């Protein structure tokens, strides 16, 4: 059940199938992989933030160009 929960969450966040498989495989290995899993999630977070900021900048640029 836990793997299914993570699978859904990671998929919703835009993780690829390969990234999800890696995360779940690491999760099954236990606490020894905690830091690696934190690193994976942190990197995805950074990418999501960058994408969101780019969308906002693109919106502002579009508004200025069409004003």
DOLO-619463 format. One line per 10 residues: number of its first residue (from 1); their letters; for each residue z, y, x of N, C-alpha, C, O. Coordinates in nm, 3 decimals, decimal comma. Example, Ala and Ser with C-alpha at 12.3 -4.5 7.8 and 13.67 -1.06 7.14 Angstrom:
2
1	AS	0,780 -0,569 1,319 0,780 -0,450 1,230 0,780 -0,330 1,320 0,846 -0,332 1,424  0,708 -0,225 1,285 0,714 -0,106 1,367 0,787 0,003 1,290 0,804 0,114 1,341;
***
This chain:
67
1	XXXXXXXXXX	0,000 -0,120 0,082 0,000 0,000 0,000 0,000 0,125 0,086 -0,072 0,221 0,056  0,078 0,126 0,190 0,087 0,244 0,276 -0,048 0,278 0,338 -0,085 0,395 0,345  -0,121 0,174 0,382 -0,253 0,196 0,440 -0,349 0,256 0,341 -0,430 0,342 0,377  -0,342 0,213 0,216 -0,428 0,268 0,112 -0,397 0,415 0,088 -0,487 0,497 0,069  -0,268 0,448 0,088 -0,226 0,587 0,069 -0,282 0,675 0,181 -0,341 0,781 0,156  -0,264 0,629 0,305 -0,316 0,705 0,419 -0,468 0,714 0,412 -0,526 0,820 0,440  -0,532 0,606 0,375 -0,678 0,604 0,365 -0,725 0,712 0,269 -0,818 0,787 0,301  -0,663 0,721 0,153 -0,702 0,822 0,053 -0,678 0,963 0,105 -0,765 1,049 0,093  -0,561 0,987 0,160 -0,528 1,121 0,210 -0,623 1,161 0,322 -0,678 1,271 0,320  -0,643 1,073 0,418 -0,730 1,105 0,532 -0,874 1,127 0,486 -0,942 1,216 0,536;
11	XXXXXXXXXX	-0,919 1,046 0,393 -1,053 1,062 0,339 -1,067 1,199 0,270 -1,166 1,269 0,290  -0,969 1,235 0,190 -0,971 1,364 0,121 -0,973 1,481 0,219 -1,026 1,588 0,187  -0,915 1,461 0,335 -0,910 1,566 0,436 -1,036 1,573 0,522 -1,049 1,660 0,609  -1,128 1,481 0,499 -1,254 1,486 0,571 -1,260 1,400 0,695 -1,352 1,414 0,776  -1,164 1,310 0,712 -1,171 1,218 0,825 -1,289 1,124 0,805 -1,318 1,083 0,692  -1,355 1,089 0,913 -1,463 0,990 0,906 -1,402 0,852 0,890 -1,282 0,833 0,911  -1,483 0,755 0,853 -1,435 0,617 0,840 -1,379 0,567 0,973 -1,276 0,498 0,975  -1,445 0,600 1,082 -1,398 0,557 1,214 -1,262 0,620 1,246 -1,174 0,553 1,301  -1,245 0,748 1,213 -1,117 0,814 1,237 -1,005 0,753 1,152 -0,892 0,735 1,198  -1,039 0,720 1,028 -0,941 0,657 0,939 -0,901 0,520 0,993 -0,783 0,487 0,996;
21	XXXXXXXXXX	-0,998 0,442 1,034 -0,969 0,309 1,088 -0,880 0,319 1,211 -0,786 0,240 1,226  -0,910 0,414 1,299 -0,828 0,434 1,418 -0,686 0,471 1,379 -0,590 0,414 1,431  -0,671 0,567 1,290 -0,538 0,612 1,249 -0,458 0,496 1,189 -0,341 0,477 1,224  -0,519 0,421 1,100 -0,448 0,310 1,035 -0,414 0,201 1,136 -0,306 0,143 1,131  -0,507 0,173 1,227 -0,480 0,072 1,331 -0,360 0,116 1,417 -0,273 0,036 1,449  -0,358 0,244 1,454 -0,245 0,296 1,531 -0,116 0,289 1,451 -0,010 0,256 1,504  -0,126 0,320 1,323 -0,009 0,317 1,236 0,051 0,177 1,231 0,173 0,162 1,229  -0,032 0,077 1,228 0,014 -0,062 1,224 0,083 -0,103 1,354 0,163 -0,196 1,355  0,052 -0,034 1,461 0,115 -0,065 1,590 0,256 -0,009 1,600 0,331 -0,044 1,690  0,291 0,079 1,507 0,429 0,128 1,501 0,454 0,259 1,572 0,363 0,336 1,602;
31	XXXXXXXXXX	0,582 0,282 1,598 0,627 0,412 1,650 0,574 0,443 1,790 0,574 0,559 1,831  0,531 0,342 1,862 0,479 0,368 1,997 0,352 0,451 1,994 0,313 0,507 2,096  0,286 0,460 1,878 0,162 0,537 1,866 0,182 0,668 1,791 0,086 0,737 1,757  0,307 0,703 1,765 0,337 0,823 1,687 0,275 0,948 1,748 0,213 1,027 1,676  0,291 0,968 1,877 0,238 1,089 1,942 0,085 1,097 1,930 0,030 1,204 1,908  0,018 0,984 1,946 -0,128 0,981 1,933 -0,169 1,017 1,791 -0,266 1,090 1,771  -0,097 0,966 1,691 -0,129 0,997 1,552 -0,104 1,144 1,522 -0,180 1,207 1,448  0,003 1,199 1,579 0,028 1,343 1,563 -0,085 1,422 1,624 -0,129 1,522 1,567  -0,132 1,380 1,740 -0,243 1,447 1,807 -0,369 1,444 1,720 -0,438 1,545 1,707  -0,400 1,331 1,662 -0,518 1,316 1,576 -0,509 1,409 1,456 -0,605 1,479 1,424;
41	XXXXXXXXXX	-0,393 1,410 1,390 -0,375 1,494 1,272 -0,378 1,642 1,310 -0,435 1,724 1,237  -0,318 1,677 1,421 -0,316 1,817 1,466 -0,456 1,867 1,498 -0,491 1,980 1,466  -0,537 1,782 1,561 -0,674 1,820 1,593 -0,756 1,841 1,465 -0,833 1,937 1,456  -0,739 1,753 1,368 -0,811 1,769 1,241 -0,765 1,897 1,172 -0,846 1,969 1,113  -0,636 1,927 1,178 -0,581 2,049 1,118 -0,647 2,172 1,180 -0,688 2,265 1,110  -0,657 2,172 1,313 -0,719 2,284 1,384 -0,864 2,303 1,339 -0,908 2,416 1,316  -0,937 2,192 1,327 -1,077 2,199 1,285 -1,089 2,252 1,142 -1,178 2,332 1,113  -1,000 2,207 1,054 -1,003 2,254 0,915 -0,974 2,403 0,909 -1,041 2,476 0,835  -0,878 2,449 0,986 -0,847 2,592 0,990 -0,965 2,673 1,040 -0,997 2,779 0,985  -1,030 2,625 1,145 -1,148 2,694 1,198 -1,258 2,702 1,093 -1,320 2,806 1,076;
51	XXXXXXXXXX	-1,282 2,592 1,023 -1,386 2,590 0,921 -1,354 2,687 0,808 -1,442 2,758 0,760  -1,227 2,690 0,766 -1,188 2,780 0,658 -1,203 2,925 0,701 -1,246 3,009 0,622  -1,168 2,955 0,825 -1,181 3,091 0,874 -1,328 3,130 0,884 -1,365 3,243 0,853  -1,411 3,037 0,926 -1,554 3,066 0,933 -1,611 3,094 0,795 -1,696 3,182 0,779  -1,566 3,020 0,695 -1,613 3,043 0,558 -1,573 3,183 0,512 -1,652 3,252 0,447  -1,451 3,225 0,545 -1,406 3,358 0,505 -1,485 3,467 0,578 -1,523 3,566 0,517  -1,509 3,448 0,706 -1,587 3,545 0,783 -1,729 3,552 0,731 -1,785 3,661 0,715  -1,788 3,437 0,704 -1,925 3,435 0,649 -1,930 3,506 0,514 -2,028 3,576 0,486  -1,829 3,489 0,431 -1,824 3,557 0,303 -1,820 3,708 0,323 -1,895 3,781 0,259  -1,733 3,754 0,412 -1,723 3,898 0,437 -1,854 3,953 0,493 -1,898 4,061 0,453;
61	XXXXXXX	-1,915 3,881 0,584 -2,042 3,924 0,641 -2,149 3,932 0,533 -2,226 4,028 0,530  -2,152 3,834 0,447 -2,248 3,833 0,337 -2,225 3,954 0,245 -2,320 4,021 0,204  -2,100 3,979 0,213 -2,067 4,093 0,125 -2,111 4,224 0,190 -2,166 4,311 0,122  -2,087 4,240 0,319 -2,125 4,363 0,388 -2,278 4,380 0,393 -2,330 4,490 0,376  -2,348 4,271 0,417 -2,492 4,278 0,426 -2,555 4,310 0,292 -2,663 4,370 0,287  -2,492 4,272 0,185 -2,549 4,292 0,052 -2,488 4,410 -0,022 -2,514 4,428 -0,141  -2,408 4,491 0,046 -2,345 4,606 -0,019 -2,438 4,725 -0,022 -2,402 4,830 -0,074;
***
